[in-house]
Amino acid sequence: MKNRNGGTITITAEENNNEIVWTLSDNGEGMSEAKLQEVRESLVHGRSEPASEKKGIGLYNTNRRIQLHFGDRHGIVIHSEQQAGTELKFTIPKVQQT
């Protein structure tokens, strides 16, 4: 957990059967439904802003890498509620070394 300007960011990893569920959440201002939909779209399609702005490419790249390595059913899922915070979650298979 990290406390910054009164807010809290929490990062957890939990084992669930043969998968690891990562959750990153904050108790910040959250996003409007319109902004949340825009962010969710950018996870799938990237952003259409001019190349000079390069906003949102990190989430898109991370989501694509998770899906390329572990399949389309894996990837980033984002939930947000205004004045309550935002939660980002993704699940990856648990890899056991032999």
FIKOLZA-1660 file (N, C-alpha, C; in steps of 0.1 Angstrom, whole numbers, plus 5000, padded with zeros to 4 digits):
% residues 98
   i   px   py   pz ch aa at
   1 5008 4988 5000  A  M  N
   1 5000 5000 5000  A  M CA
   1 5009 5012 5000  A  M  C
   2 5004 5023 4993  A  K  N
   2 5011 5035 4993  A  K CA
   2 5001 5046 4995  A  K  C
   3 5004 5055 5004  A  N  N
   3 4995 5066 5008  A  N CA
   3 5001 5079 5002  A  N  C
   4 4993 5085 4993  A  R  N
   4 4998 5098 4987  A  R CA
   4 4987 5108 4987  A  R  C
   5 4989 5119 4993  A  N  N
   5 4979 5130 4994  A  N CA
   5 4966 5125 5000  A  N  C
   6 4967 5116 5009  A  G  N
   6 4954 5111 5016  A  G CA
   6 4948 5100 5009  A  G  C
   7 4952 5096 4997  A  G  N
   7 4947 5084 4990  A  G CA
   7 4955 5072 4993  A  G  C
   8 4949 5060 4990  A  T  N
   8 4956 5048 4992  A  T CA
   8 4955 5039 4979  A  T  C
   9 4967 5034 4975  A  I  N
   9 4968 5025 4964  A  I CA
   9 4971 5011 4970  A  I  C
  10 4963 5001 4966  A  T  N
  10 4965 4988 4971  A  T CA
  10 4968 4978 4960  A  T  C
  11 4978 4970 4961  A  I  N
  11 4982 4960 4951  A  I CA
  11 4982 4946 4958  A  I  C
  12 4974 4937 4952  A  T  N
  12 4973 4924 4958  A  T CA
  12 4975 4913 4947  A  T  C
  13 4979 4902 4951  A  A  N
  13 4980 4890 4943  A  A CA
  13 4975 4878 4951  A  A  C
  14 4965 4871 4945  A  E  N
  14 4959 4860 4952  A  E CA
  14 4959 4848 4943  A  E  C
  15 4961 4836 4949  A  E  N
  15 4960 4824 4941  A  E CA
  15 4946 4819 4941  A  E  C
  16 4941 4816 4929  A  N  N
  16 4927 4811 4927  A  N CA
  16 4928 4799 4918  A  N  C
  17 4927 4787 4924  A  N  N
  17 4929 4774 4916  A  N CA
  17 4943 4775 4909  A  N  C
  18 4943 4774 4896  A  N  N
  18 4956 4774 4889  A  N CA
  18 4959 4788 4883  A  N  C
  19 4954 4798 4889  A  E  N
  19 4956 4812 4884  A  E CA
  19 4960 4821 4895  A  E  C
  20 4967 4832 4891  A  I  N
  20 4970 4843 4900  A  I CA
  20 4962 4855 4896  A  I  C
  21 4954 4861 4905  A  V  N
  21 4946 4872 4903  A  V CA
  21 4953 4884 4909  A  V  C
  22 4957 4894 4901  A  W  N
  22 4963 4906 4905  A  W CA
  22 4952 4917 4905  A  W  C
  23 4952 4925 4916  A  T  N
  23 4943 4936 4917  A  T CA
  23 4950 4948 4922  A  T  C
  24 4948 4959 4915  A  L  N
  24 4954 4972 4918  A  L CA
  24 4942 4981 4920  A  L  C
  25 4941 4988 4932  A  S  N
  25 4929 4996 4934  A  S CA
  25 4933 5009 4942  A  S  C
  26 4925 5019 4940  A  D  N
  26 4927 5031 4948  A  D CA
  26 4914 5036 4953  A  D  C
  27 4914 5045 4962  A  N  N
  27 4902 5051 4968  A  N CA
  27 4901 5066 4964  A  N  C
  28 4906 5068 4952  A  G  N
  28 4906 5082 4946  A  G CA
  28 4892 5086 4941  A  G  C
  29 4893 5096 4932  A  E  N
  29 4880 5102 4927  A  E CA
  29 4873 5093 4917  A  E  C
  30 4879 5083 4912  A  G  N
  30 4872 5074 4902  A  G CA
  30 4870 5081 4889  A  G  C
  31 4862 5075 4880  A  M  N
  31 4859 5080 4867  A  M CA
  31 4845 5080 4864  A  M  C
  32 4841 5089 4855  A  S  N
  32 4827 5089 4851  A  S CA
  32 4825 5077 4842  A  S  C
  33 4812 5073 4839  A  E  N
  33 4809 5062 4831  A  E CA
  33 4815 5064 4817  A  E  C
  34 4814 5077 4812  A  A  N
  34 4819 5080 4798  A  A CA
  34 4835 5078 4798  A  A  C
  35 4842 5083 4808  A  K  N
  35 4856 5081 4808  A  K CA
  35 4860 5066 4810  A  K  C
  36 4853 5059 4818  A  L  N
  36 4855 5045 4820  A  L CA
  36 4854 5037 4807  A  L  C
  37 4843 5040 4799  A  Q  N
  37 4841 5034 4786  A  Q CA
  37 4853 5037 4777  A  Q  C
  38 4857 5050 4777  A  E  N
  38 4869 5054 4768  A  E CA
  38 4881 5046 4772  A  E  C
  39 4884 5044 4785  A  V  N
  39 4896 5037 4789  A  V CA
  39 4894 5022 4785  A  V  C
  40 4882 5016 4787  A  R  N
  40 4880 5002 4783  A  R CA
  40 4882 5000 4768  A  R  C
  41 4877 5010 4760  A  E  N
  41 4879 5009 4746  A  E CA
  41 4894 5010 4742  A  E  C
  42 4901 5018 4749  A  S  N
  42 4916 5020 4746  A  S CA
  42 4924 5007 4750  A  S  C
  43 4918 4999 4759  A  L  N
  43 4925 4986 4762  A  L CA
  43 4925 4977 4750  A  L  C
  44 4914 4978 4742  A  V  N
  44 4912 4969 4731  A  V CA
  44 4917 4975 4718  A  V  C
  45 4915 4987 4715  A  H  N
  45 4919 4993 4703  A  H CA
  45 4930 5003 4703  A  H  C
  46 4935 5006 4715  A  G  N
  46 4945 5017 4716  A  G CA
  46 4938 5030 4714  A  G  C
  47 4945 5041 4714  A  R  N
  47 4939 5054 4713  A  R CA
  47 4941 5060 4699  A  R  C
  48 4932 5069 4695  A  S  N
  48 4933 5075 4682  A  S CA
  48 4938 5089 4683  A  S  C
  49 4945 5093 4693  A  E  N
  49 4951 5106 4694  A  E CA
  49 4963 5107 4685  A  E  C
  50 4967 5119 4683  A  P  N
  50 4979 5121 4675  A  P CA
  50 4991 5114 4682  A  P  C
  51 5000 5110 4674  A  A  N
  51 5012 5102 4680  A  A CA
  51 5020 5111 4690  A  A  C
  52 5019 5124 4688  A  S  N
  52 5027 5133 4697  A  S CA
  52 5021 5132 4712  A  S  C
  53 5009 5128 4713  A  E  N
  53 5003 5128 4727  A  E CA
  53 5006 5115 4734  A  E  C
  54 5005 5104 4727  A  K  N
  54 5009 5091 4733  A  K CA
  54 5003 5088 4746  A  K  C
  55 4990 5090 4748  A  K  N
  55 4983 5087 4761  A  K CA
  55 4978 5073 4760  A  K  C
  56 4978 5066 4771  A  G  N
  56 4971 5054 4772  A  G CA
  56 4978 5042 4765  A  G  C
  57 4989 5044 4759  A  I  N
  57 4995 5033 4752  A  I CA
  57 5001 5022 4762  A  I  C
  58 5004 5026 4774  A  G  N
  58 5010 5016 4784  A  G CA
  58 5000 5006 4787  A  G  C
  59 4987 5010 4790  A  L  N
  59 4977 5000 4794  A  L CA
  59 4974 4991 4782  A  L  C
  60 4973 4997 4770  A  Y  N
  60 4970 4989 4758  A  Y CA
  60 4981 4979 4756  A  Y  C
  61 4994 4983 4757  A  N  N
  61 5005 4974 4755  A  N CA
  61 5005 4962 4765  A  N  C
  62 5003 4966 4778  A  T  N
  62 5002 4956 4788  A  T CA
  62 4991 4946 4786  A  T  C
  63 4979 4951 4783  A  N  N
  63 4968 4942 4780  A  N CA
  63 4971 4933 4768  A  N  C
  64 4976 4938 4758  A  R  N
  64 4979 4930 4746  A  R CA
  64 4990 4919 4749  A  R  C
  65 5000 4923 4757  A  R  N
  65 5010 4913 4761  A  R CA
  65 5005 4902 4769  A  R  C
  66 4996 4905 4779  A  I  N
  66 4989 4895 4787  A  I CA
  66 4981 4885 4778  A  I  C
  67 4974 4891 4768  A  Q  N
  67 4965 4883 4760  A  Q CA
  67 4974 4875 4750  A  Q  C
  68 4985 4880 4745  A  L  N
  68 4993 4872 4736  A  L CA
  68 5000 4861 4743  A  L  C
  69 5004 4863 4755  A  H  N
  69 5011 4852 4763  A  H CA
  69 5001 4842 4768  A  H  C
  70 4989 4846 4773  A  F  N
  70 4980 4837 4780  A  F CA
  70 4967 4835 4774  A  F  C
  71 4964 4841 4763  A  G  N
  71 4951 4839 4756  A  G CA
  71 4941 4851 4758  A  G  C
  72 4931 4852 4749  A  D  N
  72 4922 4863 4749  A  D CA
  72 4913 4863 4762  A  D  C
  73 4911 4852 4769  A  R  N
  73 4903 4853 4781  A  R CA
  73 4910 4860 4792  A  R  C
  74 4923 4862 4791  A  H  N
  74 4930 4869 4801  A  H CA
  74 4932 4883 4796  A  H  C
  75 4933 4893 4805  A  G  N
  75 4935 4907 4801  A  G CA
  75 4931 4915 4813  A  G  C
  76 4932 4928 4811  A  I  N
  76 4929 4938 4821  A  I CA
  76 4914 4941 4821  A  I  C
  77 4908 4941 4833  A  V  N
  77 4894 4945 4835  A  V CA
  77 4894 4957 4845  A  V  C
  78 4887 4968 4841  A  I  N
  78 4887 4980 4849  A  I CA
  78 4873 4983 4854  A  I  C
  79 4872 4986 4867  A  H  N
  79 4859 4991 4873  A  H CA
  79 4862 5004 4880  A  H  C
  80 4853 5013 4879  A  S  N
  80 4855 5026 4886  A  S CA
  80 4841 5032 4890  A  S  C
  81 4842 5039 4901  A  E  N
  81 4830 5046 4905  A  E CA
  81 4834 5060 4910  A  E  C
  82 4827 5070 4905  A  Q  N
  82 4831 5083 4909  A  Q CA
  82 4830 5085 4925  A  Q  C
  83 4840 5092 4930  A  Q  N
  83 4841 5094 4944  A  Q CA
  83 4843 5082 4953  A  Q  C
  84 4846 5070 4946  A  A  N
  84 4848 5058 4954  A  A CA
  84 4861 5051 4950  A  A  C
  85 4867 5054 4938  A  G  N
  85 4879 5048 4934  A  G CA
  85 4878 5040 4921  A  G  C
  86 4890 5034 4918  A  T  N
  86 4891 5026 4906  A  T CA
  86 4898 5013 4909  A  T  C
  87 4894 5002 4902  A  E  N
  87 4900 4989 4904  A  E CA
  87 4904 4983 4891  A  E  C
  88 4916 4979 4889  A  L  N
  88 4922 4972 4877  A  L CA
  88 4925 4958 4881  A  L  C
  89 4921 4948 4874  A  K  N
  89 4923 4934 4877  A  K CA
  89 4927 4927 4865  A  K  C
  90 4936 4917 4867  A  F  N
  90 4939 4908 4856  A  F CA
  90 4943 4894 4862  A  F  C
  91 4941 4884 4854  A  T  N
  91 4944 4870 4859  A  T CA
  91 4953 4864 4849  A  T  C
  92 4963 4857 4855  A  I  N
  92 4973 4850 4846  A  I CA
  92 4974 4835 4852  A  I  C
  93 4977 4826 4843  A  P  N
  93 4978 4812 4848  A  P CA
  93 4990 4811 4857  A  P  C
  94 4989 4802 4867  A  K  N
  94 5000 4799 4876  A  K CA
  94 5010 4790 4869  A  K  C
  95 5022 4793 4868  A  V  N
  95 5032 4785 4861  A  V CA
  95 5040 4778 4872  A  V  C
  96 5040 4765 4870  A  Q  N
  96 5048 4757 4879  A  Q CA
  96 5061 4752 4873  A  Q  C
  97 5072 4754 4879  A  Q  N
  97 5085 4750 4874  A  Q CA
  97 5087 4735 4877  A  Q  C
  98 5092 4728 4868  A  T  N
  98 5095 4714 4870  A  T CA
  98 5109 4711 4873  A  T  C
% end
